[in-house]
Amino acid sequence: MKLCVIGAGYVGLVSGVCFAALGNTVVCVDQNEDKIHQLRAGGVPIYEPGLKALIKDNVEQGRLSFTTDTAASVEAAEIVILAVGTPSLPGGEANLSYIEEAACEVADAMNGYKIIVTKSTVPVGTNERIQNWIASRTNYPFGVASVPEFLREGSAVIDTLQPDRIIIGASDPHVSTVLTTLHEPLTTNIVTTNIRSAEMIKYASNAFLATKISFINEIANICEKVGADVTRVAHGMGLDQRIGSSFLSAGIGYGGSCFPKDTQALIQIAGNVDYEFKLLKSVVEVNQGQRFNVIRKLKEALGDLEGATIGIWGLAFKPNTDDVRDAPALDIMQSLLEAGAQIRAYDPIATANFRRLLDSSEVTWADSAREAAEGCDALCLLTEWEEFGDIGLGELNELMKYPIMIDGRNVYSEEQIRQSPFAYYSVGRPQMNNLDVDRYQSVVNP
């Protein structure tokens, strides 16, 4: 099939490339000329394992191209996929201005029947608005559909090519049949429904996953007070097939471009129909507070943070991505700077993006994990990059001024810590002090 994907951001680019890999002819459209130039030159504007090689292969096969010309791309396509951003407005609701702009551009370029598919995450009822926007600008027939994406950054290519399910909310049976044919090479687990239900499925799915994260973090906070180990609690819970083990890893909370935005949007959607989503409001509140436990534990270990040098491992909101949107590291580092601390920070690939959000003279941007740890009074592990766990605690002890670690992702095991000289604070596990913390308080804060 001939596809036009409008929006070469995370969702649009990955989706377009994967559709090309299935043998379709795909044109990815974006108004950012620098991005299109980069893609045409063989570069990739985002970090995603396997994506660059997949782009190269499909461009060479003639199935994939990139352009800023929306009109020509729409004219040549059978299916037009809208994958533009829907950022949050100050009140939490989704900003649909990019969707409306894209829909109007599609309408103005139509030269015959098209199927318009929305992959962007949009509030319930948005596709009806898209249908009205297009119908007001063209006399050509068209169908609309909502086919939400469920990809995870860091494994987006695999998630797209090997999805758990495909959700198709279609305006009519013909649209449903065509889109089922398009997606059948990916999975036979295809759910067809009405458009409003498809729109809601995306929000409900992300809200539930966010709820699991906040729930296990609340359990972790209780575990710290009663002497239980949340990793063992989560393992025991996850063996129950009704619960499952996914998204039961306690830590410093979720971030990124999806969960924060979608939870706030769903709260707003509920509010628009006079319903207070109390549960989801609590999920958001718990998540926001969870990241600041890092600061509390640092103060417990060091006392006053003014003048202390704190190492930061991990700036991306999760490993295997360079996405720093709503990353816990941002709030944590801002709090450290406000407390008068100096910071040595490192991330394998996200540093450049992070510096656009926070660039202070009090932050040293290290080129390696070891460099970030060197001379630090304490080290905070905020993103569970694999390379961090590969560094031995004995080596870390030699690098750091004082062996104090706040492990926000429970990377190190109890056995590893027991054999080390560290004062170790993790999430939902007993604190392990193998040094005299009071002694170090007097050294760091004379």
N, C-alpha and C positions, 0 to 999 in steps of 0.2 A: 504494500500500500504506500501511497505518497502522503507523507506527514509534514506538517509545519508546526514547529514548537516555538511559541512566542515567550521569550524569557530564557536566557542562557545562564540563569543562576544555578543554585545547587540542584533543585528539583528538575528544572527544565533541561539542563545539560546532561545530567545522569540519565533521565528518562529518554531523551532524544538519542543519545549514544547507544543505549541498550536496545531501543527499537530498531536502530540501524543494524545492530549486531544480529537481530532476528531476520534480516534480509529486506527490511523496508527501506525506502528512500526517504531520508529525513533532512530537512533544512531547519537549523536552529537560528532564530532571529533574536537580535538584541539591539537596542538603540545605543548601547555603549560601544563606541567605535574602537576604543582601546582594547576592550575585551575581545571583540570580533577579530581584530588584527592579531592579538595574541593567540587565539585559537587557530586562525589560519596559518600562523607561523609554527604551529606544533606545540605551543605552550598550553598550559591549563591554569585558569585563574583560581582554582580551588585545589586543596589537597584531598585526594580520595584514592586509596589503594586500588590499583588496576585500571583507573580511569584513563590515564594518559595513553597507555598501550592500546586500549580499546578504541580511543579516538583515532590514533594513528592508523590502526588497521582498517577501520571503516572509511576513513578519508581516502586511503589508498585504494580501497575497493570501489570507490565512487558512490557509496551509499550515504555519505554524511558530508554536509557542507554548512558554512556559517555565513551570515549576511546581516546587514542592517536594513535590507529592503523588505519591509513587511508586505507590501502590496503584491509584488511579484511572487513571493513565497506562498501567500494565501491563494493566489490565482492558480498556482500549480498543484495545490494540495487537495486531497480528498477529505482529510481529517486535520483540523486545526486544534492544537492543544494549547490552552492558556496556562502558563506556569510563571506568572509574574508575582512579585511580592505582595503580601497583604500585611504590612507592619501594623503594630498596635498604635492606636491613637491614645492621647493622654488619659482618656476614660477607660481604656482597656479594650474597646471595640476594634474590630479589624478595619483598616483603611482600605476601602475598595476603589480608590481613585485609579490605581494602575490597572485593575481589572476592567473598569469602565472604559478607560482609554484604549486598552487592547481590544475590547469588544467592538468599539466604534471603528477602529482601524480595520478590523476584520470585515465588518459590515460594508465599509466603503470600498473594500477590495474584492468583494465577492463577485464571481462571474458565473455562478451556477450553484448547484446543491453542495452543501458542505455539512460535515458533522463537527460541531464545536464542543470540545471536551475541556472541562475545567479540572486541572490538577492542583491548582492553588487551593490552600485551605481557606474556605469561605463560610460565613454564617449561613444558617439554614434559610433558604429562600433566595439566596443570591443568584442561582442559576435562572430563576424566573425573571429576575431583573436583567440578567444578561440577555435572555431571550427577548425581552422588551426593548432593550437598547439596540439590539441588532435589527429587530423587526421594524423599528422606527426609521431605519436608515437604508433598508434594502427591500426590494420586492422578490428577491430570489428565495427559494425554499431552503430550509436548513433544519437540522436536528441539534439538540443540546444534550449534554450528559455530564454527570459528575463522576469522576473516577479518581478518588483520593489516593495519594501516595502514602506509603507507610515505611519509607526507607529510613535507615539509621545512618547518621554521619559516621564515617569510619568503616562501614560495611555496606555502603549504598549500592554499589554495583551488584554484589551478591544478593542483597535484599530485592533489587529490581528484577534480576534474572531468575531468582529462586524465591518468589514471594510465598508467604503463608496462605494468602488469599488475594483475590482481586474483587473489588467492589465496583459494580457498575450501576449507577442510577441513571436511567435513560428516559427521554421524553416520549419515545414510542418504540414498538417492537423492532422496527428496522434498525434503529440506532443501536439497540441492545444486541441484535444479531451481528452487526458489523464489528462492534467493539469486542464482543465475545470471540469472534474469529481472530481479531488482532492480538488478543491476550492469551488465546489457547496454547500457543507454544511455551508459555511461561508456567502455567499450572491448569489443572482441571478444576481446581477449587475456586470457581467463579460464582459470586453471589450477585444476582440481578435484583434490583429493587427500584423503588421510585426515587426521584432526585432528592427530595428533602431527607429521606432516610439515609441516603448515601452521604449527604453533607453532614448529618448528625453522627454517623458512624465514626468519621474521622475525629471529631471533637471528643466523642465519648471514649474512644480508644486511648487517645493521648491523656485525657483526664484520669482515666482509670490507672494507667501506668504511672502517672505522676502521684496518684494517691498511694500506690504500692510503695513508692520511694519514700514519701513522707511518713507513711505508716511504719516502715521498718526503721526509719531514723528516730521516730518517737520511741519505738521499742528499744533501740540502741541507747537512747538517753536514760531510759529506766534501767537497762542492764548495767550501765555504769554505776548506778546508785545501789543496786542490790547484789552486785558481784557476779552477774551472769555474763556469758560471752555471746554477743549477738550473732557471730558467725555460726556458732553451733545452733543457736535458736533458729536462725534463718534456714539452715540446712534441714533441721527437723521439720520445720513448717513446709519447706519446699517439696519434701517427699510426699506430701498429701497432694494427690492429683487435682483436687479441687482448687488448690492454691498455686502450685507450681513454683519453681525456683527463680524464674526470671524476675529482674527488677527487685530483688530482695537483698541487694548488697548495700549495707549501711555506709554512709559517707558524709560528705558536706553538702549534699543536695544536688538537684538537677539544675542545668542551665541550658544554653544553646538557643536556637531560633524557634523551636517548636513548643516544648512544654510550657515555658513561661508565657509565651504569646497565646497559646491555645487555651490554657486554663483561664487566663484573664478574659479572653474572648467568650468562653462558654459561660462564665459568671455574668458577663454583660448580656449575652443572649437570653439567659434566664431572667435577668433583671428587666429586660425589655418586655417580657410577658408577665411582669409582676410576680416573679418567683425568686426567692432568695436561696441561692445555692450555698447553704451553710457549710456543708461538707467540703466543697471545693475551695471555699474561702479559707478554711482551716488548713487545707493542703498547702495552699500558697503561703500562708503565714508561717507554717512549720518549716517549709523549705527556705524561706528568707532568713529565718532565725538560725537554721542549722549551720550555715557557713560561719557565723560569728562565734560558734563554739571553739573555733581555732584560736581566736583572739583570747577568749576566756582561759583556755589551757596554756597559752603562752604566758599570760599574766600570772597564772598559778605557778608556772615553772620559774619565771624570771622576775616577777614583781613588776615594777615600773618598766615600760618598754622604751622610754626615752633614752637614746644613745645606744640601744642594742642593735646589733647587726643580725638580721633575719634572712636566712636563705629560703628561697621559694623554688620548689620543683614542680613545674607544670603550670601553664597559663591557659591552655585550651580548656573548654568546658568538659571535654572527655578525650581519651587517647585516640590516636589515628585520625585526627582532624586538625585543621588550623583555625577552626571556628572559635572565636572568643566571645561571641555574643552572650551576654548575661552569664559569663563565666564566674564562678565563685571567687576565683583569684582576684578579680577586679575589686569587689567589695572588701575582701580581706586586706589587700595591699593598700587600698585607700585608708582603711582603719589604722594600719600600721604606720603609715606616713603621718596621719593625724596625731598618733601617739608619740611621734618623734623618733621612730625607728628608721634605720637605714636598711635597704633591701638589696640582696643579690639574687637575681631571678634568672631562671632558665626554662626554656621549653624547646624540644627538638625542632618544631616547625612553626609554632604560633607566635614567636616573639615579635616579628614585624607587624603582624595584625594587632597584637596587644599594645604595642607602643603607640599606635594611633589613638588608643583610648586613654592611655596613661603614660606620660613621658615626663618623669621627674628627675631632677638632678640628684635626688636622694636614692635613686635606683641604679644599680649597676647591672647591665644586661650581659649575662655571662654566655660564653660560647660552649659550655659543657656543664654537665651536672656536677662534676667535681669542682669546677671553677666556682659555681654558685655556692657550694658548701664550704669553700675554703675560708677559714677565719670566722665562721658564723658562731654567734651565741646560741642559736637554735635553728633548726631546719624544719620547714613545713612542706610536706608532700601533699600536693593538691590535685594532681592529675596522675592516674596510674599508668604512665608510660612504662612499657616493659623494661626499658633500659635502667630505670630507677631501681627496680628490684634486683638487677644484676650486679649492683655495686654493693660489696660486702660492708657490713657494719664496722668491721675492724679498720678497713681503709677509711671509712667516713670519720671514725674517731680520730684518726691521724690528721685529717684535713680540718676538722672543726675546732673552734676555740673551746667549746663545751659540748659534750655529747648529749644534746637534748633534741628530741624529734617529736613533732606533731604529725602523725600519719593520718591524714584525712581520708585515706582510701583503704586502710588496713592491708597494705601491701606486704608488710613483714609479718612473719609468723611468731607465735609465742616462743617457739624453740630458738629462733634466731635472736630474739631480744634477750632471752634468758642468758645466752652465752656472750652478751655484749655488755659494755659499760654504760649503756644509754639510760637516760630517763626518757621513757617512751609513753606517749599519750596517743592512743588510737581512738576509734569510734565504736562505742558499745562493748569494749573489752576492758578488763581490769588494767589500771595504770601500773606500769612496771618501773620502779625506781631502782636503778643499780648505781646511783651516785647520791651524794649528799646535796640535795637541791638547795637547802638553806645556805650551804657554803657558797654555792655559785650565785645565789641572789646577792650575797654581800660583795662578790667580786664584780658582777655586772652592774649593780646599782649601789655603789659605795655610799 
